[in-house]
Structure formats: structure tokens, C-alpha cells
Amino acid sequence: MQSELDLFERQGMNYFSGYICKTLKRFHKGACLECDKFCSKITSDTSMVTEDELFTFLKRYDNDSSSLYSPTENFTAYVQKVSLLGDHCLKNHLAENCILASLKKNGRKVSDPGFCSTEMKDKVSGHIMKTLLMYRLKSLNDTLKEEGAKSRKSQRKLRILKST
């Protein structure tokens, strides 16, 4: 699954997976030995950084983001599968009223990488889907705003031309 993405996409997926790891830790409100195996804190040791982790490692120095996590390959693959399934779902179920419920339901289909409970797996896949949905809607909104601005600019030019 990982080889299908180019380097920048893998680095982005690693960063996003690290964010999901941080969320997983927040869901537990403490330590869980089963779920803690999915990620570790980013260290300052450059010899331990893979090319997929490079963006996350460098991001650590932006705004003193020392709370970034490095996910395991297994966890990153899980997040990638849920995200791809979510993208596919968004394209097919965009007209549905209960799109988030549909996304969560489809997120449960991805095989469990070893969460401590099915409740935790549902929380994590649900969070991935919510984040994905929010990102896609923001992206769509930005595109619509941009198209509206271009349209208004064109209309303004037409009015100027008509008045001359």
C-alpha cells in the first residue's frame, strides 16, 4: 500500500498518521500498552529518521512542535486504508443525509492493526473520517470562494466595458 504513494504523499500520510496517534493517546487519557505500540515521540536523533518521517521530523522545529509523534508503518498503512476508503465513500455518498455515519460504517471495514478494544478502533476510524470530511469540505469551500471571486471579477470587467 505504501509504495503506491510518491515520497511527498508518504510524508504527508506519515504526518497525518502521527496526528491520529496523538489523538489516540488523548482518547485514552493515559497510557495503554496495546495502543502505545503504534507510535513514539519524535526524537532529535537524525540517524533514526526515515525518508517517510522527514517532513514530520522537520515540522518538529516549526513553532516548537515537540508533541509530534512518529507512527509505525503498520499504523500508517491502517490510516491510509481508512482515508482511501473515506475518499471513495465521499465520492459515492456525498448526496446522503447521514454522510458521517456512512463514513464511520465504512471505516469499520478496515482490518484492525491491534487496538486495545473495538470501541477504540471505532473512535480512531471515526476521527480519521471526521478529519477527512472537514478537510474535503474546507477544500471544496475554498474552491467555491475562488470561483465566485473570479466570476465577480469577470462581471466587474463586463460592467466596465459596457459602460464605456
Sequence and secondary structure as in RCSB ss.txt:
>XXXX:A:sequence
MQSELDLFERQGMNYFSGYICKTLKRFHKGACLECDKFCSKITSDTSMVTEDELFTFLKRYDNDSSSLYSPTENF
TAYVQKVSLLGDHCLKNHLAENCILASLKKNGRKVSDPGFCSTEMKDKVSGHIMKTLLMYRLKSLNDTLKEEGAK
SRKSQRKLRILKST
>XXXX:A:secstr
 GGGS HHHHHHHHHHHHHHHHHHHHHHTS  HHHHTTEEE  S GGG  GGGHHHHHHTTGGG TT EEE HHH
HHHHHHHHHHHHHHHHHHTT TTHHHHHHHHHTTS     S HHHHHHHHHHHHHHHHHHHHHHHHHHHHHHHHH
HHHHHHHHHHHHH 
